[in-house]
Structures are given as C-alpha cells and as structure tokens.
C-alpha cells in the first residue's frame, strides 16, 4: 500500500470550529464540561497531550454534510459531529433554534447544487417522506452535466434532542430520509443513547458515507472516531492500565484507512 501523497490537503479551520467560537461568544460563563480542569486543545477539545489535530486531513468525496446542532452540543468536548467536519471538506454547521431558523441554512437546503437527505431513523419519521437506504449520486442529476451533490443533514445532539429538532422543524419534513438499521452495536463509549441502535453522530455519518457508495471514506471516518474516543478516554483517565491499547494502534488504523481512501480517489480521477 502506498503512502499518502505529500501533497494531500491538510484540513484547515472548519465550520464546527467557527460555530464553537460563535457559541462561546454567546455564553455568560464558561461551559462546565466533565474534566474541565484538563488543559485542552482549542480545536479538537481533547487534552493537549492527546491532541489529534496533526493527523486531521481532508478526504476526497462527492458528499457534503450539514450539521444542525442543538444549543450546547457544539461546546461539548465529547461531541463527535466535529469529526465529520474534520474530514469532509464541504461541511456546514448551524445552531438549531425553534423560532428563528437560520436563513443561510434554509438557503443551503434549497440550493439547486444540492439534494438534501435527512439522516434519521425511519421509526421516528412522522411525515410522508420518502425513505431510502442507499444514495447514488449519478442518479441525482437533473440534466446532463448538472449533477446534484448529496447533502447529508445530521441532527447533532442527544437522541431526545434530535427527535425534538425533527418534530419542531417543518423544513426537515420536505426532504427524503436516509435510514438504516446497523447490524453492529454502538461503540460510542462516551455518551451512548438509551438503545443499542442509537449511535454517535460520527458513527451514523460513517454509515451514511457507505450508503452513498463511499465505503472507503466511511472507514476513514470510523477509524478517526475510534482515535477520538480513545484519546478522550485517555485524557480523562478512563482506561485501566491492564486494558490499555497503545494509541499508536489507533493512529495506524486511521492512517491505513486514509491510504485506502487516497488510492480509491486516484482510481476514480
């Protein structure tokens, strides 16, 4: 397997970083997360000793993402939605409000460049929305030479919050829903949902990339997520010494997945 190209693009400051700074500017006091005494990186929010920013790198993809984040979600160090923006170049992030919907967000949802898909469990859909299990970007073309980009809309918060966002946001009821029932249990060790099928935001996004015919990018995001979880738990001293796996193992798995993604993108150019 070849090494990553030296010309690979290092991921810059992204939409979730900017939204994080904006949300902090609205606060009257610091966000009181667990481990608040830990000295954290300002970008990945991991402990400085376990910062992963130097490994962050954009993937080559035909998929875009929109993160609609519930109030304080963007402030939480355990938030995994930021991992999507770490790897996917065209990622947009907005705060959700019930009464004052962001106009830029609505404009993006109606932009003819995109075909939005709400990534959401079918069992919670209350409207007559089309349900799809796979996305073929080539089939989204409206005319020759005018292909639409899949815009995967993620509701980022606890599952209870995500359901609330969906129910109280009519603009989310106007698009098809990408839904799947993963065969594997949630591995998100930081903040699990109340049911095994309730995965973390980055885990769902990895499945969505696979459903959009980019399994190599789904794997890259999944291994990036694994590295994030392990780094977070190490920073919080949540790993017993006898169960420790060297962090290099997670870094190597992520780099191998990046190589696979890179090789796939070269074959499709």
C-alpha positions in Angstrom: 0.0 0.0 0.0 1.4 3.3 -1.0 2.0 6.2 1.4 -0.3 9.2 1.4 0.7 11.8 -1.1 2.9 14.6 0.3 0.5 17.0 -1.5 -2.5 15.8 0.5 -4.5 18.7 1.8 -4.1 19.5 5.5 -7.6 20.2 6.9 -7.9 23.9 8.0 -10.2 25.6 10.4 -13.7 24.4 9.6 -17.4 25.2 10.1 -17.7 23.5 13.5 -14.6 25.3 14.9 -16.2 28.6 13.8 -19.6 27.7 15.3 -17.9 26.7 18.5 -16.3 30.1 18.8 -19.6 31.8 18.0 -21.5 29.8 20.6 -18.9 30.6 23.2 -19.3 34.3 22.5 -23.0 33.9 23.5 -22.2 32.4 26.8 -22.0 34.4 30.0 -19.9 31.8 31.8 -17.5 29.0 30.7 -19.1 25.7 29.7 -18.8 23.3 32.6 -17.9 20.0 31.0 -16.6 17.0 32.8 -12.8 17.2 33.2 -13.0 21.0 33.0 -9.6 21.2 34.7 -8.0 19.4 31.8 -5.9 21.6 29.5 -7.5 21.1 26.1 -6.6 21.9 22.5 -8.8 24.7 21.3 -9.7 22.9 18.1 -10.2 19.2 18.8 -11.1 19.8 22.5 -9.0 16.8 23.5 -6.4 17.0 26.3 -3.3 18.7 24.8 -1.3 15.5 25.5 -3.7 13.6 23.3 -4.4 16.2 20.6 -5.1 14.7 17.2 -5.1 17.8 15.1 -1.8 17.0 13.4 -3.4 13.9 11.9 -6.5 15.7 10.6 -6.7 15.5 6.8 -9.5 16.1 4.2 -10.9 13.2 2.2 -11.7 13.2 -1.5 -15.5 12.8 -1.5 -18.6 13.6 -3.6 -20.7 14.0 -0.5 -21.5 17.1 1.6 -22.8 17.4 5.2 -24.9 19.8 7.1 -24.8 19.6 10.9 -27.7 21.1 12.8 -26.5 21.3 16.3 -28.6 21.6 19.5 -27.7 24.6 21.6 -24.8 23.5 23.8 -23.9 20.5 21.7 -21.1 22.3 19.9 -19.5 23.2 23.2 -19.2 19.6 24.5 -15.8 18.0 24.2 -17.5 14.7 23.7 -19.3 15.9 20.6 -18.5 13.7 17.6 -20.1 15.8 15.0 -17.0 17.9 14.7 -15.2 14.8 13.4 -17.3 14.9 10.2 -16.1 18.5 9.5 -12.5 17.3 10.3 -12.5 15.0 7.2 -15.3 16.2 4.9 -14.3 19.5 3.1 -17.9 20.7 2.3 -19.4 20.5 5.8 -21.7 23.2 7.1 -22.8 23.7 10.7 -25.7 25.7 12.2 -27.2 26.1 15.7 -30.8 24.9 15.9 -33.5 27.2 17.2 -37.2 26.5 17.3 -38.4 30.0 16.4 -35.5 31.8 14.5 -34.4 29.4 11.7 -31.1 30.4 10.2 -31.7 31.9 6.7 -28.3 30.7 5.4 -29.2 27.2 6.4 -32.6 27.4 4.6 -30.9 28.8 1.5 -28.4 25.9 1.5 -31.3 23.4 1.7 -32.9 24.9 -1.3 -29.7 25.5 -3.3 -30.1 23.6 -6.7 -26.5 22.5 -6.3 -27.5 20.1 -3.6 -30.0 17.2 -3.0 -30.6 17.2 0.8 -31.2 13.9 2.6 -32.1 13.8 6.3 -30.1 11.1 8.0 -32.6 9.9 10.6 -34.1 6.6 11.9 -37.2 5.6 10.0 -39.1 4.7 13.2 -39.2 8.4 14.2 -40.4 9.8 10.9 -43.9 11.1 11.3 -44.4 12.6 7.8 -45.0 11.1 4.4 -41.3 11.3 3.5 -39.5 9.1 1.0 -37.3 6.6 2.8 -34.0 5.5 1.1 -31.3 3.1 2.2 -28.7 4.0 -0.5 -27.7 7.1 -2.4 -26.4 7.0 -6.0 -25.0 10.5 -6.8 -25.2 9.8 -10.5 -29.0 9.4 -10.3 -29.4 12.8 -8.7 -28.6 14.6 -12.0 -31.4 16.8 -13.2 -29.8 17.3 -16.7 -26.7 16.2 -18.5 -23.7 17.9 -16.8 -25.8 19.2 -13.9 -25.3 16.6 -11.2 -26.5 17.4 -7.7 -24.3 16.8 -4.7 -25.9 14.7 -1.9 -26.2 16.9 1.2 -26.5 14.7 4.3 -28.3 16.5 7.0 -27.4 15.4 10.6 -29.3 16.4 13.7 -26.5 16.7 16.3 -27.5 16.3 19.9 -28.8 13.6 22.2 -31.4 11.4 20.7 -34.1 13.1 22.6 -32.9 16.4 21.4 -32.6 15.1 17.8 -36.3 13.9 17.9 -37.3 17.3 19.2 -35.4 19.1 16.4 -37.1 16.9 13.8 -40.6 17.3 15.1 -40.4 21.1 15.5 -38.7 21.9 12.2 -41.1 21.8 9.2 -38.2 22.3 6.8 -36.9 18.9 7.7 -40.1 17.3 6.6 -39.6 18.3 2.9 -36.7 16.0 2.0 -36.1 12.3 1.6 -34.8 10.4 4.7 -31.7 8.2 4.6 -32.3 5.5 7.2 -30.6 2.2 8.0 -30.6 -0.3 10.8 -26.9 -1.0 11.6 -26.1 -4.6 12.3 -23.4 -3.7 14.8 -24.0 -2.3 18.3 -22.9 1.2 19.2 -19.3 1.5 20.2 -19.5 5.1 21.3 -18.1 4.8 24.9 -18.5 8.4 25.9 -22.3 9.2 25.6 -24.4 6.3 24.4 -28.1 6.5 23.5 -30.7 4.7 25.5 -30.9 1.9 22.8 -28.1 0.0 21.1 -29.2 1.3 17.6 -28.6 4.9 18.8 -25.1 5.6 17.5 -23.0 8.7 17.9 -23.2 11.3 15.2 -19.8 10.4 13.6 -20.8 6.7 13.6 -24.0 7.5 11.8 -22.1 9.7 9.3 -19.7 6.8 8.6 -22.6 4.5 7.8 -24.1 7.3 5.6 -20.9 7.6 3.6 -21.0 3.9 3.0 -24.7 4.2 1.9 -23.6 6.9 -0.5 -21.2 4.4 -2.2 -18.1 5.7 -0.4 -17.2 2.8 2.0 -13.6 3.8 2.0 -14.5 7.2 3.4 -16.9 5.6 5.8 -14.0 3.5 7.1 -11.7 6.6 7.4 -14.3 8.4 9.5 -14.9 5.3 11.6 -11.2 5.0 12.5 -11.0 8.7 13.1 -13.9 8.3 15.5 -12.1 5.4 17.2 -9.0 7.5 17.7 -11.1 10.4 19.1 -12.8 8.1 21.6 -9.6 6.5 22.8 -7.8 9.9 23.1 -10.7 11.3 25.0 -10.8 8.4 27.5 -7.1 8.6 28.0 -7.3 12.3 28.7 -10.0 11.6 31.3 -8.0 8.7 32.9 -10.9 6.3 31.9 -8.7 3.4 30.9 -7.4 0.8 33.3 -3.7 0.2 32.8 -4.2 -3.5 32.1 -6.7 -2.7 29.3 -4.6 0.0 27.5 -4.0 -0.4 23.8 -1.2 1.9 22.6 -2.6 5.0 21.0 -0.3 4.3 18.0 -2.5 1.3 17.1 -5.5 3.7 16.6 -3.3 6.2 14.7 -2.0 3.5 12.4 -5.5 2.2 11.7 -6.7 5.7 10.8 -3.6 6.2 8.5 -4.2 2.9 6.8 -7.9 3.9 6.1 -6.6 7.2 4.7 -4.3 5.4 2.4 -7.2 3.2 1.1 -9.3 6.4 0.6 -6.5 8.1 -1.2 -5.9 5.1 -3.5 -9.7 4.9 -4.3 -9.8 8.6 -5.2 -6.8 8.2 -7.6 -8.5 5.3 -9.4 -11.7 7.4 -10.0 -9.9 10.5 -11.3 
